[in-house]
Each structure stands twice: as structure tokens, then as C-alpha cells.
Amino acid sequence: MDLSQGTPVSIQLKTVVDQAGEQKSFYFDLAGQIVKIGDTLYIRYREEQEDGEEVPVTIKVEPDGKIQLIRAGEMRMRLKFDYQERLDTSYRTPYGLFQISTFTKNLRFSLKDQPIAGSILIDYELYSQAEKIGDYHLELEFTA
């Protein structure tokens, strides 16, 4: 399985957000690409925002199992996930830089070839300083 040149994939993304007792679910069918650079796997796609703007998103799967979700655009964010770890990061907005952190409750990644397919599942809590913003559930499935 040579992913060094990038392989087009179909992506099904589900996100469940639980904030202040209110739960919202989001579902997306997206076209993306999977590429392997060294031992690190990257899944890239564009996420459409409510205002119609498309934001480039990269999910980075490191060899040690850590995962990063990198969202570009006007609001730049890099969320880091490692099972049962609290990791600090930042969130850049037009109004400045905010310090946030994630606590990863569940983290699963699977990849198979013939055909190329896989899934990522992340359950995490998001914090701004010491205040919990909410609980998040992310499921991403991809197939070539």
C-alpha cells in the first residue's frame, strides 16, 4: 500500500457536541485525500462552515497513536489527542490567541488495505483554561 503520493478517499464524518446540556449532531459526506509521509499518516479534507466558507482540515495520525486535528482558515486550531491525557494547545481567532486543552477519554484508529479504508473515533472533553466547554464525539470513516 503506497500512500506516499496521496490517495483520494470518501469520508463520512459525524460529530456530536454536548455543551451546556444541549446536544447537537453534525454529519458530513466529504471528498478527501490520505497521504503517508514517513511513518505519519495524514487525512485531508475541506469542511464547509455555516457561512459556506470551506476550511481545510488535516488529521495527523502519528506512529505512537497520538492524533492531531488541524483546522486552517481564519480560525486556526490544532487539537491534540492522546488516550487518557490532557494536552494543551491554542486556538487562533481574529480576536487573538486562546489557550485550550483536550482530555481524551477514548481514542481508536484502524487502517486496512485492499481496499484502503479506516476509521478514527475520538471522545474528548474540551477546556478553556480550567473551565469545561463541553463533551465531544468524533467519528471519521474513510474508503478509497
N, C-alpha and C positions, 0 to 999 in steps of 0.2 A: 504494500500500500504506500505509494509515493504521494505524499501530500505537500511536498515542498514547493510545487508550482501553484497550489491553490486548486480546490475542487468546489464547484458550485453545489450548494445544498438547499433543500427546502427546510424551513424552520417553523415549528409550531411553538409559540411562546405563551405561557399562562403565568400571570402574576396575580396574587391575592394580597391585598393591603388591608390591614386591620389597624385603624387609627381612631383613638378616642371613642371606642365602642362601635364604630361604623366600619363595615367591611365592603370593599369594592373588589371586583374581579375584572381582569383585562385579558383578552385573548387576541393574538396576532398570528396570521399566516404570512411568513416573510420569505423572501429570497435572500440567500446569504452565501458565504464562502467559508471553507475551512482550509487552513494552511498550517503546516508544521515547519517551524524554524528551530533548528537544533532539536532539543528534546521538549520544546514548548509548543503547545497546540493553541491556535487562535481561531475563534469563530467570529466572523464579522457579518454585520447586517445593519440596515438602516431602520430606525424606529420612527414611525410617524407620530408627531405630537398633536394635541388637540387643535392647535392653530394651523395644522397642515404642514408645518416645517418637519423636514426629515433630519434626524440626528444620527450620526454614525455611532455604532456601539460595537465594542470588541470585548469578547470574553476570552480571557487568557487562562489556560489550564497549565499549571506548572508541573514539572516532573514529580515534585514531592506531594502533589494533590491539592495544593493551595490554588484558589481560583480568584481572579480579579474581574470585575465588571467595570469597563471603562466607557464612559459616555462623553462624547465630544460636544461641540456646538457652543452656544452662548453660555449654557450651564455645564461646566466641566466637572465630572465626578469620577472618582476611582474608588469603588468599593472593594474591600479585600475580605476574603473568606478563608478561614481555616477552622476545621472542626473543633468545636468547644473552646474557641479562642475569641478574645475581644481584641479587635485590631483598629487602630486609629488611622484616619485618613482625612482628606479635605474635600470641600465642595465649593467650586468657584462659580460665583454668580456675578451679574453686572454690579451688584451692590457690595461685593467684597468676597473674602475667603472665609468660609465657615469650617470649623473643626467638627467632624462627626466620627462615629465609630460604629462598628458592627460586632454583634456577638452571634456566632454561627452555631445554631442548635443542631442542624442536620446538614450534611453535605455528601452528595453522591455524584459520581461521574462514571459513565460507561461508554466504551467505544468498541465498535466491531467493524471488520472489513468484510467485503463480499456480501452485500454492498456496504459501502461506508455509511454508518449510522451510529447514533449515540444519543445520550441524554445527560442532562445536568439537573439536579434537584438541590435547591438551597432553601433552608428555613432559617431566618435570621431576625434578630432584633436590631433596630436602628436607634442610635442615641445622638443627641446633640448635647455636648458636654455630659452632664450626669443625667439629663432628662431623656426618658424613653419616648421616642417619636411614634413607634409602632412596631407591629409584628408583620413580617413579610414572608411570602412563599413564592418561589420562582421555580418554574418547570420549563425546561427547554429541550425539545426533541429535534433532531436533525437527521435527514437522509439525503444521500447523493442521488 
